[in-house]
């Protein structure tokens, strides 16, 4: 029974780590997209200065 509890804890920890990794990956995609859009939209404005 003790081993079963430890296995559940390990699985829970592993699941949290995977979810955290997925979340960070998605956040990275969003930041990359935002940076690209800013680059596109700011370039014409910078020419005006």
N, C-alpha and C positions, 0 to 999 in steps of 0.2 A: 504494500500500500504506500509506503514511503517513496518508493521509486516512481510510482504512478504520479504522485504529487509533484515530484521534481520534474518529471517529463512534461507535465502540464505547464509548469512555470517556465521551462525552457521554450516550449512551443509558444506560449503567450509572449515571451520576450522576443522570440524570433519573428513572430507576426507583427509586433509593434515596430521592430527595426525595419521590416520590409515596407510597412505602411509609411514610415518616416522617410525611407528612401524614395518611394514613389512620390510622396508629397514634395520633397526637395527637387526631384526631377521635373515635376510639373511647374513648380515655382521658377525653376531655371528657364524653362521654355517660355513662360510668360515674360520674364525679365528680358530675355533675348529678343522677343517680339517687340516689346515696348522700346527697347534701345534702338532697334532697327527703324521703328516708326518715328521716333524722335529724330534720328539722323536724317530721315527723308524730309520731315516737315521743318526742321530747323535750318537746313542748308539754304533754302531760298531767303529765309529771314536774315541769316548771317551775311548774305550778299548785299542786303540793303544797308547794312551798317557801314 
